Amino acid sequence: MTHSAARDRDNSDLTEILDSIDMESYLDREGIQYQVTHGSSGTQLNVRECPLCGGSSSKVFINADTGLGNCFHGDCGEGFNKWKFIKAHIDLPNKAVVDHIKSAAREMGWRPKKRTSVAVEIDQPDLAMPDSIELPVDGRNLKYLSDRNIDTTTTRYFHLRYSKDGQFWYKSEDGSIRYQNYSKRIIIPIFDLSGDLVSFQGRDITDKAEKKYLFPPGFSSTGKHVFNGQNAWGAKRLIINEGVFDVMATKIAIDEEPDLRKVAIVGTFGKHLSHGSTDGGDQINKFIQLKAAGLEEVTIMWDGEGGALLAALDAAILLKSLGLTVKIAVLPPGKDPNEVAPSEVRAAFWQAENMRCMSCMLKLKMLAIKRMK
């Protein structure tokens, strides 16, 4: 992504936040004296003191709906919009003004728009998923998902489905036709970076099945792909989780923090990164493609056990070799993202250790060894 495109996106985000600011509520919040008047342009807020010239003869008029206004005190004649008025009022650098506006907007009920999933192609003639229904149904989630704090927005984002008694038919190596039973399983589609269906998982929700997860035999191994990679295209920062439900939990946590709304989340289906494929069909190749699309920084967030931290160090070496900035986030011992509160996920991200030097990697290795004892 070019610098101009990134700047345009940031400006768009700020415009969205400013639009949510109700100027009358803001004046009350800041203790600014004003009177409500009515004119041909609608409701006007007659502010006693101009934040620029300091004139205190109630000659500042701001439209209550748009935030546009003017000062008519003496030779001032200054025009205002929401940004200019607020910046003049608090008289701080731009970054501090943005933080101030975000804080005020949140108090007024603003929440950042959640990232929406890119368009995907789920109908593949050679890979027909078991009979299943799209979730949520009539706005309601499965109890299994709700119990794991997965809301309906997240369910839609990952295109989750439910198979009551579906089957997946396939031809075995000996040529015979066989099937897998996907009864009472959540179907989790897996897409390539282009958004085309390449595989799926069936997660048992009864806790009675012999296998917790089922995968369609004979199709692309999950070890070749990164879960949710299609939604990471163009992202500068990326969190790497292990399992699909870790990705879902991390997305929910990230969506709650406005400053993290541009961070993408993917899963690796295990504590390793496949690499070395002669045809480029491995996970490292996927990160090479994402880097070409603008990726700059990755944060590995597997679970907090010692073995996972050691595996993360191995993955960090591979990713650093691509020219990426690599960080490792440390969760509580033995916990993964779907086992801790969203605030702990965000804290782990913010406090992630940058693997920029050998001493940083050694420090994490010592922590891993300590947790393995």
Beta strands, then each sheet from edge to edge (+ up, - down):
strand 1: 34-39
strand 2: 42-47
strand 3: 60-63
strand 4: 69-71
strand 5: 79-80
strand 6: 133-134
strand 7: 161-163
strand 8: 167-171
strand 9: 177-181
strand 10: 185-191
strand 11: 197-204
strand 12: 213-214
strand 13: 237-241
strand 14: 264-267
strand 15: 297-300
strand 16: 325-328
strand 17: 353-354
sheet 1: 1+ 2- 3+ 4- 5+
sheet 2: 6+ 7- 10+ 11- 12+
sheet 3: 8+ 9-
sheet 4: 14+ 13+ 15+ 16+ 17-
end
